[in-house]
Amino acid sequence: MQRRRPSTRSVTVSTKGQVVLPAAIRRRMKIRPGTRLRLELPADGQTVILRSPAGEKTARIEDGFGLLKARRHVRIEDMDGARILTNLRSRERR
């Protein structure tokens, strides 16, 4: 089995304390927007270790597509909140 060499990259800290992770590292670690990461500062105080918590998956809205089954087809026009309330109120009056 081939072992990967450690990857070393330089990044710049912004005035807000933010850094941009290089795309190659994001791909390798499967980091997407919303991924929670853990930073560790060893006792030497000269190193920062970035870890992706094991077993934690990033939740995306697309991942839930198809989980709920509709009883009937609903048109986009019928999803308007104001229209739904108006229809419910008119049904209650009957």
PyMOL Python script that loads the backbone (N, CA, C, O; Angstrom):
from pymol import cmd

cmd.read_pdbstr("""\
ATOM      1  N   MET A   1       0.840  -1.177   0.000  1.00  0.00           N
ATOM      2  CA  MET A   1       0.000   0.000   0.000  1.00  0.00           C
ATOM      3  C   MET A   1       0.887   1.243   0.000  1.00  0.00           C
ATOM      4  O   MET A   1       1.823   1.350   0.791  1.00  0.00           O
ATOM      5  N   GLN A   2       0.585   2.160  -0.879  1.00  0.00           N
ATOM      6  CA  GLN A   2       1.381   3.371  -0.996  1.00  0.00           C
ATOM      7  C   GLN A   2       0.961   4.395   0.047  1.00  0.00           C
ATOM      8  O   GLN A   2      -0.229   4.646   0.237  1.00  0.00           O
ATOM      9  N   ARG A   3       1.923   4.974   0.710  1.00  0.00           N
ATOM     10  CA  ARG A   3       1.656   5.965   1.740  1.00  0.00           C
ATOM     11  C   ARG A   3       1.781   7.364   1.169  1.00  0.00           C
ATOM     12  O   ARG A   3       2.703   7.650   0.406  1.00  0.00           O
ATOM     13  N   ARG A   4       0.860   8.230   1.537  1.00  0.00           N
ATOM     14  CA  ARG A   4       0.897   9.609   1.036  1.00  0.00           C
ATOM     15  C   ARG A   4       1.888  10.430   1.834  1.00  0.00           C
ATOM     16  O   ARG A   4       2.007  10.285   3.051  1.00  0.00           O
ATOM     17  N   ARG A   5       2.589  11.287   1.133  1.00  0.00           N
ATOM     18  CA  ARG A   5       3.497  12.212   1.815  1.00  0.00           C
ATOM     19  C   ARG A   5       2.685  13.339   2.415  1.00  0.00           C
ATOM     20  O   ARG A   5       1.651  13.716   1.865  1.00  0.00           O
ATOM     21  N   PRO A   6       3.131  13.881   3.526  1.00  0.00           N
ATOM     22  CA  PRO A   6       2.432  15.035   4.092  1.00  0.00           C
ATOM     23  C   PRO A   6       2.438  16.192   3.096  1.00  0.00           C
ATOM     24  O   PRO A   6       3.444  16.446   2.434  1.00  0.00           O
ATOM     25  N   SER A   7       1.325  16.877   2.998  1.00  0.00           N
ATOM     26  CA  SER A   7       1.207  18.010   2.094  1.00  0.00           C
ATOM     27  C   SER A   7       1.412  19.296   2.887  1.00  0.00           C
ATOM     28  O   SER A   7       0.769  19.506   3.915  1.00  0.00           O
ATOM     29  N   THR A   8       2.297  20.145   2.414  1.00  0.00           N
ATOM     30  CA  THR A   8       2.572  21.411   3.087  1.00  0.00           C
ATOM     31  C   THR A   8       2.207  22.549   2.150  1.00  0.00           C
ATOM     32  O   THR A   8       2.657  22.589   1.005  1.00  0.00           O
ATOM     33  N   ARG A   9       1.397  23.467   2.634  1.00  0.00           N
ATOM     34  CA  ARG A   9       0.994  24.638   1.857  1.00  0.00           C
ATOM     35  C   ARG A   9       1.093  25.866   2.740  1.00  0.00           C
ATOM     36  O   ARG A   9       0.971  25.773   3.961  1.00  0.00           O
ATOM     37  N   SER A  10       1.311  27.003   2.131  1.00  0.00           N
ATOM     38  CA  SER A  10       1.311  28.262   2.870  1.00  0.00           C
ATOM     39  C   SER A  10       0.009  28.991   2.581  1.00  0.00           C
ATOM     40  O   SER A  10      -0.450  29.025   1.440  1.00  0.00           O
ATOM     41  N   VAL A  11      -0.580  29.570   3.609  1.00  0.00           N
ATOM     42  CA  VAL A  11      -1.784  30.380   3.447  1.00  0.00           C
ATOM     43  C   VAL A  11      -1.558  31.685   4.189  1.00  0.00           C
ATOM     44  O   VAL A  11      -0.685  31.779   5.052  1.00  0.00           O
ATOM     45  N   THR A  12      -2.346  32.686   3.849  1.00  0.00           N
ATOM     46  CA  THR A  12      -2.245  33.998   4.479  1.00  0.00           C
ATOM     47  C   THR A  12      -3.473  34.223   5.341  1.00  0.00           C
ATOM     48  O   THR A  12      -4.592  33.909   4.937  1.00  0.00           O
ATOM     49  N   VAL A  13      -3.262  34.764   6.520  1.00  0.00           N
ATOM     50  CA  VAL A  13      -4.360  35.075   7.432  1.00  0.00           C
ATOM     51  C   VAL A  13      -4.875  36.468   7.095  1.00  0.00           C
ATOM     52  O   VAL A  13      -4.092  37.411   6.981  1.00  0.00           O
ATOM     53  N   SER A  14      -6.190  36.599   6.935  1.00  0.00           N
ATOM     54  CA  SER A  14      -6.793  37.892   6.618  1.00  0.00           C
ATOM     55  C   SER A  14      -6.870  38.758   7.884  1.00  0.00           C
ATOM     56  O   SER A  14      -6.557  38.301   8.983  1.00  0.00           O
ATOM     57  N   THR A  15      -7.287  40.002   7.708  1.00  0.00           N
ATOM     58  CA  THR A  15      -7.436  40.900   8.862  1.00  0.00           C
ATOM     59  C   THR A  15      -8.519  40.420   9.812  1.00  0.00           C
ATOM     60  O   THR A  15      -8.541  40.817  10.977  1.00  0.00           O
ATOM     61  N   LYS A  16      -9.430  39.557   9.321  1.00  0.00           N
ATOM     62  CA  LYS A  16     -10.484  38.993  10.166  1.00  0.00           C
ATOM     63  C   LYS A  16     -10.059  37.667  10.786  1.00  0.00           C
ATOM     64  O   LYS A  16     -10.858  37.035  11.477  1.00  0.00           O
ATOM     65  N   GLY A  17      -8.825  37.232  10.557  1.00  0.00           N
ATOM     66  CA  GLY A  17      -8.348  35.972  11.107  1.00  0.00           C
ATOM     67  C   GLY A  17      -8.754  34.758  10.287  1.00  0.00           C
ATOM     68  O   GLY A  17      -8.678  33.629  10.772  1.00  0.00           O
ATOM     69  N   GLN A  18      -9.178  34.977   9.062  1.00  0.00           N
ATOM     70  CA  GLN A  18      -9.634  33.886   8.209  1.00  0.00           C
ATOM     71  C   GLN A  18      -8.509  33.412   7.299  1.00  0.00           C
ATOM     72  O   GLN A  18      -7.629  34.184   6.919  1.00  0.00           O
ATOM     73  N   VAL A  19      -8.557  32.121   6.957  1.00  0.00           N
ATOM     74  CA  VAL A  19      -7.639  31.561   5.971  1.00  0.00           C
ATOM     75  C   VAL A  19      -8.458  30.811   4.926  1.00  0.00           C
ATOM     76  O   VAL A  19      -9.554  30.325   5.207  1.00  0.00           O
ATOM     77  N   VAL A  20      -7.917  30.728   3.733  1.00  0.00           N
ATOM     78  CA  VAL A  20      -8.563  29.970   2.662  1.00  0.00           C
ATOM     79  C   VAL A  20      -7.783  28.677   2.500  1.00  0.00           C
ATOM     80  O   VAL A  20      -6.574  28.690   2.267  1.00  0.00           O
ATOM     81  N   LEU A  21      -8.491  27.557   2.626  1.00  0.00           N
ATOM     82  CA  LEU A  21      -7.847  26.264   2.435  1.00  0.00           C
ATOM     83  C   LEU A  21      -7.715  26.007   0.939  1.00  0.00           C
ATOM     84  O   LEU A  21      -8.688  26.163   0.202  1.00  0.00           O
ATOM     85  N   PRO A  22      -6.535  25.618   0.479  1.00  0.00           N
ATOM     86  CA  PRO A  22      -6.361  25.330  -0.951  1.00  0.00           C
ATOM     87  C   PRO A  22      -7.328  24.245  -1.413  1.00  0.00           C
ATOM     88  O   PRO A  22      -7.666  23.329  -0.664  1.00  0.00           O
ATOM     89  N   ALA A  23      -7.762  24.370  -2.662  1.00  0.00           N
ATOM     90  CA  ALA A  23      -8.745  23.444  -3.225  1.00  0.00           C
ATOM     91  C   ALA A  23      -8.281  21.996  -3.141  1.00  0.00           C
ATOM     92  O   ALA A  23      -9.095  21.113  -2.868  1.00  0.00           O
ATOM     93  N   ALA A  24      -7.005  21.727  -3.365  1.00  0.00           N
ATOM     94  CA  ALA A  24      -6.502  20.347  -3.322  1.00  0.00           C
ATOM     95  C   ALA A  24      -6.704  19.740  -1.929  1.00  0.00           C
ATOM     96  O   ALA A  24      -7.051  18.565  -1.807  1.00  0.00           O
ATOM     97  N   ILE A  25      -6.492  20.528  -0.899  1.00  0.00           N
ATOM     98  CA  ILE A  25      -6.683  20.046   0.470  1.00  0.00           C
ATOM     99  C   ILE A  25      -8.165  19.838   0.752  1.00  0.00           C
ATOM    100  O   ILE A  25      -8.544  18.845   1.375  1.00  0.00           O
ATOM    101  N   ARG A  26      -9.023  20.783   0.290  1.00  0.00           N
ATOM    102  CA  ARG A  26     -10.468  20.625   0.500  1.00  0.00           C
ATOM    103  C   ARG A  26     -10.989  19.363  -0.170  1.00  0.00           C
ATOM    104  O   ARG A  26     -11.815  18.646   0.395  1.00  0.00           O
ATOM    105  N   ARG A  27     -10.503  19.095  -1.379  1.00  0.00           N
ATOM    106  CA  ARG A  27     -10.930  17.880  -2.092  1.00  0.00           C
ATOM    107  C   ARG A  27     -10.453  16.632  -1.358  1.00  0.00           C
ATOM    108  O   ARG A  27     -11.229  15.700  -1.148  1.00  0.00           O
ATOM    109  N   ARG A  28      -9.184  16.611  -0.970  1.00  0.00           N
ATOM    110  CA  ARG A  28      -8.609  15.430  -0.313  1.00  0.00           C
ATOM    111  C   ARG A  28      -9.298  15.124   1.006  1.00  0.00           C
ATOM    112  O   ARG A  28      -9.498  13.959   1.348  1.00  0.00           O
ATOM    113  N   MET A  29      -9.663  16.173   1.755  1.00  0.00           N
ATOM    114  CA  MET A  29     -10.328  15.987   3.048  1.00  0.00           C
ATOM    115  C   MET A  29     -11.850  15.971   2.927  1.00  0.00           C
ATOM    116  O   MET A  29     -12.558  15.826   3.923  1.00  0.00           O
ATOM    117  N   LYS A  30     -12.352  16.123   1.685  1.00  0.00           N
ATOM    118  CA  LYS A  30     -13.798  16.162   1.420  1.00  0.00           C
ATOM    119  C   LYS A  30     -14.482  17.256   2.246  1.00  0.00           C
ATOM    120  O   LYS A  30     -15.510  17.026   2.882  1.00  0.00           O
ATOM    121  N   ILE A  31     -13.889  18.439   2.218  1.00  0.00           N
ATOM    122  CA  ILE A  31     -14.425  19.583   2.950  1.00  0.00           C
ATOM    123  C   ILE A  31     -15.332  20.369   2.016  1.00  0.00           C
ATOM    124  O   ILE A  31     -14.924  20.782   0.931  1.00  0.00           O
ATOM    125  N   ARG A  32     -16.564  20.569   2.456  1.00  0.00           N
ATOM    126  CA  ARG A  32     -17.548  21.360   1.703  1.00  0.00           C
ATOM    127  C   ARG A  32     -18.004  22.501   2.583  1.00  0.00           C
ATOM    128  O   ARG A  32     -17.727  22.490   3.782  1.00  0.00           O
ATOM    129  N   PRO A  33     -18.696  23.490   2.031  1.00  0.00           N
ATOM    130  CA  PRO A  33     -19.239  24.555   2.881  1.00  0.00           C
ATOM    131  C   PRO A  33     -20.098  23.943   3.983  1.00  0.00           C
ATOM    132  O   PRO A  33     -20.944  23.090   3.719  1.00  0.00           O
ATOM    133  N   GLY A  34     -19.877  24.379   5.204  1.00  0.00           N
ATOM    134  CA  GLY A  34     -20.627  23.870   6.338  1.00  0.00           C
ATOM    135  C   GLY A  34     -19.931  22.747   7.087  1.00  0.00           C
ATOM    136  O   GLY A  34     -20.373  22.365   8.170  1.00  0.00           O
ATOM    137  N   THR A  35     -18.841  22.204   6.529  1.00  0.00           N
ATOM    138  CA  THR A  35     -18.102  21.141   7.218  1.00  0.00           C
ATOM    139  C   THR A  35     -17.476  21.706   8.483  1.00  0.00           C
ATOM    140  O   THR A  35     -16.837  22.758   8.450  1.00  0.00           O
ATOM    141  N   ARG A  36     -17.659  21.011   9.591  1.00  0.00           N
ATOM    142  CA  ARG A  36     -17.056  21.427  10.860  1.00  0.00           C
ATOM    143  C   ARG A  36     -15.676  20.801  10.955  1.00  0.00           C
ATOM    144  O   ARG A  36     -15.498  19.612  10.691  1.00  0.00           O
ATOM    145  N   LEU A  37     -14.709  21.613  11.332  1.00  0.00           N
ATOM    146  CA  LEU A  37     -13.337  21.150  11.459  1.00  0.00           C
ATOM    147  C   LEU A  37     -12.856  21.363  12.881  1.00  0.00           C
ATOM    148  O   LEU A  37     -13.365  22.220  13.603  1.00  0.00           O
ATOM    149  N   ARG A  38     -11.872  20.576  13.271  1.00  0.00           N
ATOM    150  CA  ARG A  38     -11.290  20.715  14.597  1.00  0.00           C
ATOM    151  C   ARG A  38      -9.844  21.197  14.435  1.00  0.00           C
ATOM    152  O   ARG A  38      -9.073  20.615  13.671  1.00  0.00           O
ATOM    153  N   LEU A  39      -9.485  22.255  15.152  1.00  0.00           N
ATOM    154  CA  LEU A  39      -8.111  22.761  15.153  1.00  0.00           C
ATOM    155  C   LEU A  39      -7.447  22.345  16.445  1.00  0.00           C
ATOM    156  O   LEU A  39      -8.024  22.481  17.524  1.00  0.00           O
ATOM    157  N   GLU A  40      -6.232  21.839  16.334  1.00  0.00           N
ATOM    158  CA  GLU A  40      -5.472  21.456  17.517  1.00  0.00           C
ATOM    159  C   GLU A  40      -4.183  22.247  17.545  1.00  0.00           C
ATOM    160  O   GLU A  40      -3.548  22.455  16.511  1.00  0.00           O
ATOM    161  N   LEU A  41      -3.805  22.682  18.716  1.00  0.00           N
ATOM    162  CA  LEU A  41      -2.560  23.411  18.904  1.00  0.00           C
ATOM    163  C   LEU A  41      -1.692  22.586  19.852  1.00  0.00           C
ATOM    164  O   LEU A  41      -1.897  22.623  21.065  1.00  0.00           O
ATOM    165  N   PRO A  42      -0.715  21.835  19.308  1.00  0.00           N
ATOM    166  CA  PRO A  42       0.159  21.033  20.165  1.00  0.00           C
ATOM    167  C   PRO A  42       0.968  21.917  21.115  1.00  0.00           C
ATOM    168  O   PRO A  42       1.033  23.136  20.961  1.00  0.00           O
ATOM    169  N   ALA A  43       1.571  21.267  22.088  1.00  0.00           N
ATOM    170  CA  ALA A  43       2.315  21.985  23.137  1.00  0.00           C
ATOM    171  C   ALA A  43       3.440  22.856  22.588  1.00  0.00           C
ATOM    172  O   ALA A  43       3.820  23.836  23.229  1.00  0.00           O
ATOM    173  N   ASP A  44       3.986  22.519  21.406  1.00  0.00           N
ATOM    174  CA  ASP A  44       5.097  23.311  20.878  1.00  0.00           C
ATOM    175  C   ASP A  44       4.686  24.735  20.519  1.00  0.00           C
ATOM    176  O   ASP A  44       5.536  25.619  20.419  1.00  0.00           O
ATOM    177  N   GLY A  45       3.378  24.965  20.323  1.00  0.00           N
ATOM    178  CA  GLY A  45       2.880  26.299  20.021  1.00  0.00           C
ATOM    179  C   GLY A  45       3.264  26.820  18.649  1.00  0.00           C
ATOM    180  O   GLY A  45       2.983  27.975  18.329  1.00  0.00           O
ATOM    181  N   GLN A  46       3.894  26.002  17.842  1.00  0.00           N
ATOM    182  CA  GLN A  46       4.363  26.418  16.515  1.00  0.00           C
ATOM    183  C   GLN A  46       3.577  25.745  15.381  1.00  0.00           C
ATOM    184  O   GLN A  46       3.784  26.046  14.205  1.00  0.00           O
ATOM    185  N   THR A  47       2.687  24.845  15.747  1.00  0.00           N
ATOM    186  CA  THR A  47       1.981  24.045  14.759  1.00  0.00           C
ATOM    187  C   THR A  47       0.480  24.125  15.009  1.00  0.00           C
ATOM    188  O   THR A  47       0.028  24.176  16.153  1.00  0.00           O
ATOM    189  N   VAL A  48      -0.274  24.137  13.933  1.00  0.00           N
ATOM    190  CA  VAL A  48      -1.727  24.019  14.030  1.00  0.00           C
ATOM    191  C   VAL A  48      -2.106  22.798  13.218  1.00  0.00           C
ATOM    192  O   VAL A  48      -1.718  22.671  12.057  1.00  0.00           O
ATOM    193  N   ILE A  49      -2.858  21.906  13.821  1.00  0.00           N
ATOM    194  CA  ILE A  49      -3.306  20.693  13.135  1.00  0.00           C
ATOM    195  C   ILE A  49      -4.792  20.841  12.843  1.00  0.00           C
ATOM    196  O   ILE A  49      -5.588  21.127  13.737  1.00  0.00           O
ATOM    197  N   LEU A  50      -5.149  20.646  11.600  1.00  0.00           N
ATOM    198  CA  LEU A  50      -6.534  20.737  11.149  1.00  0.00           C
ATOM    199  C   LEU A  50      -7.059  19.322  10.962  1.00  0.00           C
ATOM    200  O   LEU A  50      -6.492  18.541  10.198  1.00  0.00           O
ATOM    201  N   ARG A  51      -8.138  18.993  11.657  1.00  0.00           N
ATOM    202  CA  ARG A  51      -8.711  17.647  11.552  1.00  0.00           C
ATOM    203  C   ARG A  51     -10.177  17.728  11.159  1.00  0.00           C
ATOM    204  O   ARG A  51     -10.909  18.634  11.557  1.00  0.00           O
ATOM    205  N   SER A  52     -10.568  16.758  10.373  1.00  0.00           N
ATOM    206  CA  SER A  52     -11.973  16.589  10.038  1.00  0.00           C
ATOM    207  C   SER A  52     -12.493  15.527  10.994  1.00  0.00           C
ATOM    208  O   SER A  52     -12.017  14.392  10.959  1.00  0.00           O
ATOM    209  N   PRO A  53     -13.467  15.867  11.856  1.00  0.00           N
ATOM    210  CA  PRO A  53     -13.943  14.894  12.831  1.00  0.00           C
ATOM    211  C   PRO A  53     -14.398  13.603  12.161  1.00  0.00           C
ATOM    212  O   PRO A  53     -15.191  13.635  11.220  1.00  0.00           O
ATOM    213  N   ALA A  54     -13.900  12.468  12.643  1.00  0.00           N
ATOM    214  CA  ALA A  54     -14.218  11.158  12.059  1.00  0.00           C
ATOM    215  C   ALA A  54     -15.709  10.877  12.163  1.00  0.00           C
ATOM    216  O   ALA A  54     -16.328  11.104  13.203  1.00  0.00           O
ATOM    217  N   GLY A  55     -16.264  10.390  11.090  1.00  0.00           N
ATOM    218  CA  GLY A  55     -17.663   9.987  11.084  1.00  0.00           C
ATOM    219  C   GLY A  55     -18.652  11.125  10.921  1.00  0.00           C
ATOM    220  O   GLY A  55     -19.847  10.876  10.763  1.00  0.00           O
ATOM    221  N   GLU A  56     -18.193  12.360  10.954  1.00  0.00           N
ATOM    222  CA  GLU A  56     -19.117  13.488  10.816  1.00  0.00           C
ATOM    223  C   GLU A  56     -19.274  13.805   9.344  1.00  0.00           C
ATOM    224  O   GLU A  56     -18.296  14.033   8.632  1.00  0.00           O
ATOM    225  N   LYS A  57     -20.515  13.814   8.899  1.00  0.00           N
ATOM    226  CA  LYS A  57     -20.796  14.123   7.510  1.00  0.00           C
ATOM    227  C   LYS A  57     -21.383  15.524   7.411  1.00  0.00           C
ATOM    228  O   LYS A  57     -22.059  15.999   8.323  1.00  0.00           O
ATOM    229  N   THR A  58     -21.116  16.159   6.309  1.00  0.00           N
ATOM    230  CA  THR A  58     -21.709  17.456   6.039  1.00  0.00           C
ATOM    231  C   THR A  58     -23.135  17.246   5.538  1.00  0.00           C
ATOM    232  O   THR A  58     -23.359  16.487   4.595  1.00  0.00           O
ATOM    233  N   ALA A  59     -24.077  17.904   6.154  1.00  0.00           N
ATOM    234  CA  ALA A  59     -25.463  17.793   5.720  1.00  0.00           C
ATOM    235  C   ALA A  59     -25.738  18.841   4.646  1.00  0.00           C
ATOM    236  O   ALA A  59     -25.476  20.029   4.832  1.00  0.00           O
ATOM    237  N   ARG A  60     -26.260  18.384   3.543  1.00  0.00           N
ATOM    238  CA  ARG A  60     -26.642  19.291   2.465  1.00  0.00           C
ATOM    239  C   ARG A  60     -28.119  19.086   2.183  1.00  0.00           C
ATOM    240  O   ARG A  60     -28.628  17.974   2.323  1.00  0.00           O
ATOM    241  N   ILE A  61     -28.798  20.124   1.796  1.00  0.00           N
ATOM    242  CA  ILE A  61     -30.226  20.023   1.510  1.00  0.00           C
ATOM    243  C   ILE A  61     -30.480  18.995   0.409  1.00  0.00           C
ATOM    244  O   ILE A  61     -31.502  18.308   0.431  1.00  0.00           O
ATOM    245  N   GLU A  62     -29.569  18.884  -0.545  1.00  0.00           N
ATOM    246  CA  GLU A  62     -29.745  17.944  -1.644  1.00  0.00           C
ATOM    247  C   GLU A  62     -29.754  16.488  -1.151  1.00  0.00           C
ATOM    248  O   GLU A  62     -30.367  15.624  -1.778  1.00  0.00           O
ATOM    249  N   ASP A  63     -29.076  16.222  -0.032  1.00  0.00           N
ATOM    250  CA  ASP A  63     -29.019  14.858   0.488  1.00  0.00           C
ATOM    251  C   ASP A  63     -30.387  14.348   0.943  1.00  0.00           C
ATOM    252  O   ASP A  63     -30.604  13.138   1.001  1.00  0.00           O
ATOM    253  N   GLY A  64     -31.300  15.247   1.261  1.00  0.00           N
ATOM    254  CA  GLY A  64     -32.619  14.850   1.721  1.00  0.00           C
ATOM    255  C   GLY A  64     -33.647  14.716   0.616  1.00  0.00           C
ATOM    256  O   GLY A  64     -34.798  14.371   0.883  1.00  0.00           O
ATOM    257  N   PHE A  65     -33.249  14.984  -0.630  1.00  0.00           N
ATOM    258  CA  PHE A  65     -34.193  14.936  -1.745  1.00  0.00           C
ATOM    259  C   PHE A  65     -34.789  13.539  -1.870  1.00  0.00           C
ATOM    260  O   PHE A  65     -34.060  12.548  -1.914  1.00  0.00           O
ATOM    261  N   GLY A  66     -36.095  13.465  -1.925  1.00  0.00           N
ATOM    262  CA  GLY A  66     -36.787  12.200  -2.124  1.00  0.00           C
ATOM    263  C   GLY A  66     -37.108  11.442  -0.852  1.00  0.00           C
ATOM    264  O   GLY A  66     -37.722  10.377  -0.916  1.00  0.00           O
ATOM    265  N   LEU A  67     -36.710  11.958   0.306  1.00  0.00           N
ATOM    266  CA  LEU A  67     -36.999  11.260   1.555  1.00  0.00           C
ATOM    267  C   LEU A  67     -38.474  11.311   1.909  1.00  0.00           C
ATOM    268  O   LEU A  67     -39.015  10.351   2.457  1.00  0.00           O
ATOM    269  N   LEU A  68     -39.124  12.412   1.604  1.00  0.00           N
ATOM    270  CA  LEU A  68     -40.538  12.573   1.923  1.00  0.00           C
ATOM    271  C   LEU A  68     -41.366  12.318   0.670  1.00  0.00           C
ATOM    272  O   LEU A  68     -41.061  12.833  -0.405  1.00  0.00           O
ATOM    273  N   LYS A  69     -42.386  11.540   0.819  1.00  0.00           N
ATOM    274  CA  LYS A  69     -43.261  11.233  -0.312  1.00  0.00           C
ATOM    275  C   LYS A  69     -44.512  12.093  -0.226  1.00  0.00           C
ATOM    276  O   LYS A  69     -45.157  12.160   0.820  1.00  0.00           O
ATOM    277  N   ALA A  70     -44.846  12.742  -1.316  1.00  0.00           N
ATOM    278  CA  ALA A  70     -46.036  13.587  -1.367  1.00  0.00           C
ATOM    279  C   ALA A  70     -47.266  12.727  -1.619  1.00  0.00           C
ATOM    280  O   ALA A  70     -47.216  11.748  -2.364  1.00  0.00           O
ATOM    281  N   ARG A  71     -48.365  13.108  -0.989  1.00  0.00           N
ATOM    282  CA  ARG A  71     -49.626  12.388  -1.225  1.00  0.00           C
ATOM    283  C   ARG A  71     -50.233  12.784  -2.560  1.00  0.00           C
ATOM    284  O   ARG A  71     -50.957  12.019  -3.197  1.00  0.00           O
ATOM    285  N   ARG A  72     -49.915  13.993  -2.952  1.00  0.00           N
ATOM    286  CA  ARG A  72     -50.415  14.469  -4.245  1.00  0.00           C
ATOM    287  C   ARG A  72     -49.403  15.438  -4.825  1.00  0.00           C
ATOM    288  O   ARG A  72     -48.537  15.948  -4.114  1.00  0.00           O
ATOM    289  N   HIS A  73     -49.515  15.684  -6.098  1.00  0.00           N
ATOM    290  CA  HIS A  73     -48.624  16.624  -6.771  1.00  0.00           C
ATOM    291  C   HIS A  73     -48.997  18.054  -6.383  1.00  0.00           C
ATOM    292  O   HIS A  73     -50.174  18.414  -6.407  1.00  0.00           O
ATOM    293  N   VAL A  74     -48.016  18.859  -6.030  1.00  0.00           N
ATOM    294  CA  VAL A  74     -48.262  20.251  -5.658  1.00  0.00           C
ATOM    295  C   VAL A  74     -47.505  21.141  -6.633  1.00  0.00           C
ATOM    296  O   VAL A  74     -46.306  20.973  -6.855  1.00  0.00           O
ATOM    297  N   ARG A  75     -48.227  22.085  -7.207  1.00  0.00           N
ATOM    298  CA  ARG A  75     -47.600  23.026  -8.124  1.00  0.00           C
ATOM    299  C   ARG A  75     -46.855  24.095  -7.335  1.00  0.00           C
ATOM    300  O   ARG A  75     -47.210  24.394  -6.195  1.00  0.00           O
ATOM    301  N   ILE A  76     -45.831  24.665  -7.940  1.00  0.00           N
ATOM    302  CA  ILE A  76     -45.047  25.735  -7.299  1.00  0.00           C
ATOM    303  C   ILE A  76     -45.963  26.899  -6.920  1.00  0.00           C
ATOM    304  O   ILE A  76     -45.806  27.488  -5.851  1.00  0.00           O
ATOM    305  N   GLU A  77     -46.905  27.228  -7.779  1.00  0.00           N
ATOM    306  CA  GLU A  77     -47.810  28.347  -7.514  1.00  0.00           C
ATOM    307  C   GLU A  77     -48.617  28.120  -6.237  1.00  0.00           C
ATOM    308  O   GLU A  77     -48.988  29.075  -5.555  1.00  0.00           O
ATOM    309  N   ASP A  78     -48.887  26.853  -5.918  1.00  0.00           N
ATOM    310  CA  ASP A  78     -49.690  26.522  -4.743  1.00  0.00           C
ATOM    311  C   ASP A  78     -48.878  26.544  -3.444  1.00  0.00           C
ATOM    312  O   ASP A  78     -49.436  26.359  -2.362  1.00  0.00           O
ATOM    313  N   MET A  79     -47.573  26.768  -3.546  1.00  0.00           N
ATOM    314  CA  MET A  79     -46.723  26.786  -2.361  1.00  0.00           C
ATOM    315  C   MET A  79     -46.587  28.181  -1.753  1.00  0.00           C
ATOM    316  O   MET A  79     -45.864  28.357  -0.772  1.00  0.00           O
ATOM    317  N   ASP A  80     -47.263  29.155  -2.314  1.00  0.00           N
ATOM    318  CA  ASP A  80     -47.220  30.521  -1.805  1.00  0.00           C
ATOM    319  C   ASP A  80     -47.918  30.569  -0.442  1.00  0.00           C
ATOM    320  O   ASP A  80     -49.094  30.224  -0.335  1.00  0.00           O
ATOM    321  N   GLY A  81     -47.199  30.994   0.590  1.00  0.00           N
ATOM    322  CA  GLY A  81     -47.718  31.003   1.957  1.00  0.00           C
ATOM    323  C   GLY A  81     -48.989  31.802   2.122  1.00  0.00           C
ATOM    324  O   GLY A  81     -49.918  31.351   2.793  1.00  0.00           O
ATOM    325  N   ALA A  82     -49.052  32.984   1.524  1.00  0.00           N
ATOM    326  CA  ALA A  82     -50.244  33.832   1.651  1.00  0.00           C
ATOM    327  C   ALA A  82     -51.449  33.148   1.008  1.00  0.00           C
ATOM    328  O   ALA A  82     -52.552  33.194   1.552  1.00  0.00           O
ATOM    329  N   ARG A  83     -51.246  32.527  -0.118  1.00  0.00           N
ATOM    330  CA  ARG A  83     -52.337  31.844  -0.808  1.00  0.00           C
ATOM    331  C   ARG A  83     -52.825  30.657   0.012  1.00  0.00           C
ATOM    332  O   ARG A  83     -54.028  30.408   0.096  1.00  0.00           O
ATOM    333  N   ILE A  84     -51.895  29.925   0.615  1.00  0.00           N
ATOM    334  CA  ILE A  84     -52.269  28.775   1.441  1.00  0.00           C
ATOM    335  C   ILE A  84     -53.126  29.218   2.620  1.00  0.00           C
ATOM    336  O   ILE A  84     -54.149  28.600   2.912  1.00  0.00           O
ATOM    337  N   LEU A  85     -52.706  30.303   3.308  1.00  0.00           N
ATOM    338  CA  LEU A  85     -53.488  30.808   4.442  1.00  0.00           C
ATOM    339  C   LEU A  85     -54.871  31.265   4.009  1.00  0.00           C
ATOM    340  O   LEU A  85     -55.855  31.007   4.701  1.00  0.00           O
ATOM    341  N   THR A  86     -54.953  31.931   2.888  1.00  0.00           N
ATOM    342  CA  THR A  86     -56.236  32.387   2.381  1.00  0.00           C
ATOM    343  C   THR A  86     -57.154  31.202   2.099  1.00  0.00           C
ATOM    344  O   THR A  86     -58.336  31.234   2.442  1.00  0.00           O
ATOM    345  N   ASN A  87     -56.610  30.155   1.474  1.00  0.00           N
ATOM    346  CA  ASN A  87     -57.415  28.960   1.180  1.00  0.00           C
ATOM    347  C   ASN A  87     -57.884  28.279   2.459  1.00  0.00           C
ATOM    348  O   ASN A  87     -59.031  27.843   2.546  1.00  0.00           O
ATOM    349  N   LEU A  88     -56.998  28.185   3.455  1.00  0.00           N
ATOM    350  CA  LEU A  88     -57.386  27.555   4.721  1.00  0.00           C
ATOM    351  C   LEU A  88     -58.483  28.341   5.426  1.00  0.00           C
ATOM    352  O   LEU A  88     -59.432  27.756   5.949  1.00  0.00           O
ATOM    353  N   ARG A  89     -58.357  29.658   5.440  1.00  0.00           N
ATOM    354  CA  ARG A  89     -59.372  30.496   6.092  1.00  0.00           C
ATOM    355  C   ARG A  89     -60.715  30.394   5.386  1.00  0.00           C
ATOM    356  O   ARG A  89     -61.761  30.363   6.033  1.00  0.00           O
ATOM    357  N   SER A  90     -60.684  30.342   4.055  1.00  0.00           N
ATOM    358  CA  SER A  90     -61.953  30.233   3.325  1.00  0.00           C
ATOM    359  C   SER A  90     -62.613  28.875   3.570  1.00  0.00           C
ATOM    360  O   SER A  90     -63.840  28.785   3.600  1.00  0.00           O
ATOM    361  N   ARG A  91     -61.812  27.815   3.745  1.00  0.00           N
ATOM    362  CA  ARG A  91     -62.364  26.497   4.056  1.00  0.00           C
ATOM    363  C   ARG A  91     -62.964  26.473   5.449  1.00  0.00           C
ATOM    364  O   ARG A  91     -63.983  25.819   5.673  1.00  0.00           O
ATOM    365  N   GLU A  92     -62.344  27.181   6.394  1.00  0.00           N
ATOM    366  CA  GLU A  92     -62.849  27.224   7.767  1.00  0.00           C
ATOM    367  C   GLU A  92     -64.202  27.929   7.831  1.00  0.00           C
ATOM    368  O   GLU A  92     -65.033  27.591   8.674  1.00  0.00           O
ATOM    369  N   ARG A  93     -64.428  28.881   6.973  1.00  0.00           N
ATOM    370  CA  ARG A  93     -65.688  29.649   6.969  1.00  0.00           C
ATOM    371  C   ARG A  93     -66.835  28.812   6.448  1.00  0.00           C
ATOM    372  O   ARG A  93     -67.990  29.128   6.732  1.00  0.00           O
ATOM    373  N   ARG A  94     -66.572  27.779   5.713  1.00  0.00           N
ATOM    374  CA  ARG A  94     -67.636  26.962   5.096  1.00  0.00           C
ATOM    375  C   ARG A  94     -68.355  26.123   6.080  1.00  0.00           C
ATOM    376  O   ARG A  94     -69.270  25.387   5.712  1.00  0.00           O
TER     377      ARG A  94
END
""", "prot")
cmd.dss("prot")
cmd.show_as("cartoon", "prot")
cmd.util.cbc("prot")
cmd.orient("prot")
